[in-house]
Amino acid sequence: MGTTILIVDDNGGFRAWARVLLESAGYTIAGEAADGASALAAALASPPEVMLLDVQLPDTDGFEVARRLCAERSGVAVVLTSTRDALDYGPRLGSCGARGFVPKDALSAEALAAVLAGDEDLGRAGST
């Protein structure tokens, strides 16, 4: 069984695409959530190893979800994602407890593995 991942994004199409992409690379999708409250509830009830977390959610932002999750479950590796560039978020990326960032258009099993292994600097994974 591969690393378990909870995919959090308000876009159902992105969640479906990420699921197929990551499952085909051997990751196990533990679940999906469309907002921050559902993500926190799912992660606290059955903690995944990784949370792939959209920065912009309808009820709160991914930075707050990451902060709260890291305070409750420090063992969950949070990887933020967005359609925007990491540079748009400045120091918030480094202060929320997330392991790293992968732009949505650069998401791949290899990019995720690099962030999880610490091979990418926070805020730079996939950035140009």
C-alpha positions in Angstrom: 0.0 0.0 0.0 1.3 3.5 -0.9 1.4 6.7 1.0 -2.1 7.7 2.1 -3.3 11.1 0.8 -6.3 13.3 1.5 -7.1 15.5 -1.4 -8.7 18.9 -0.4 -9.9 21.2 -3.2 -13.3 22.8 -3.9 -13.0 21.9 -7.5 -14.3 18.4 -8.1 -12.6 18.1 -11.4 -9.3 18.8 -9.9 -9.9 16.3 -7.1 -10.8 13.6 -9.7 -7.8 14.4 -11.8 -5.4 14.4 -8.8 -6.9 11.1 -7.6 -6.2 9.3 -10.9 -2.8 10.9 -11.3 -1.6 9.9 -7.8 -3.3 6.5 -7.7 -1.6 5.6 -11.0 1.7 6.3 -9.3 1.0 4.1 -6.3 -0.4 6.5 -3.8 -3.5 5.5 -1.8 -6.2 8.1 -1.7 -7.7 8.1 1.8 -10.4 10.5 0.8 -11.4 13.9 -0.6 -12.8 17.1 0.9 -14.2 20.2 -0.7 -13.7 22.7 2.1 -11.6 23.3 5.2 -14.1 22.1 7.8 -14.5 18.8 6.0 -10.8 18.4 5.5 -10.1 18.9 9.2 -12.8 16.5 10.3 -11.6 13.8 7.9 -8.0 14.2 8.8 -8.7 14.1 12.6 -11.0 11.1 12.3 -8.6 9.0 10.2 -5.3 10.8 9.7 -3.7 10.4 6.3 0.1 10.5 5.9 -0.3 13.5 3.5 -2.9 16.2 2.9 -2.8 17.8 -0.6 -4.4 21.1 0.3 -5.7 23.9 -1.9 -4.8 27.3 -0.6 -8.2 28.9 -1.6 -11.2 27.1 -0.1 -14.7 28.4 0.2 -14.9 28.5 4.0 -11.3 29.3 5.1 -7.9 29.3 3.5 -5.5 26.5 3.3 -3.0 28.3 5.6 -5.5 28.2 8.5 -6.3 24.5 7.8 -2.6 23.7 7.7 -2.0 25.6 11.0 -4.9 23.9 12.7 -4.0 20.4 11.4 -0.4 20.7 12.3 -1.4 21.8 15.9 -3.7 18.7 16.2 -1.9 16.1 14.1 1.8 16.9 13.7 2.4 13.7 11.8 0.4 14.7 8.7 2.5 16.2 6.0 0.6 19.1 4.4 1.5 20.0 0.8 -0.2 23.2 -0.4 -1.3 23.6 -4.0 -2.8 26.5 -6.0 -3.3 27.8 -9.5 -1.4 30.9 -8.3 2.4 31.0 -8.0 4.1 30.3 -4.7 5.6 33.8 -4.7 2.1 35.3 -4.5 1.8 33.9 -1.0 5.1 35.2 0.4 6.0 34.2 4.0 2.6 32.6 4.7 3.8 29.4 3.0 6.6 29.0 5.5 4.7 30.0 8.6 1.7 27.7 8.4 3.4 24.4 9.1 3.1 23.0 5.6 5.8 20.7 4.2 5.8 22.4 0.8 4.0 23.7 -2.2 3.3 22.4 -5.6 1.5 24.5 -8.2 -1.6 22.7 -9.6 -0.3 22.8 -13.1 3.0 21.1 -12.0 1.4 18.4 -9.8 2.9 15.0 -10.5 3.9 12.0 -8.4 7.5 13.1 -8.8 6.9 16.7 -7.6 4.9 15.5 -4.6 7.6 12.9 -3.8 10.3 15.6 -4.0 8.4 17.9 -1.5 7.8 15.0 0.8 11.5 14.0 0.7 12.5 17.6 1.4 14.2 17.9 -2.0 12.3 21.1 -2.8 12.4 24.4 -0.9 9.1 25.5 0.5 7.4 27.8 -1.9 9.7 26.8 -4.8 8.5 23.4 -5.8 7.4 23.6 -9.4 8.0 27.3 -9.6 10.0 29.0 -12.3 
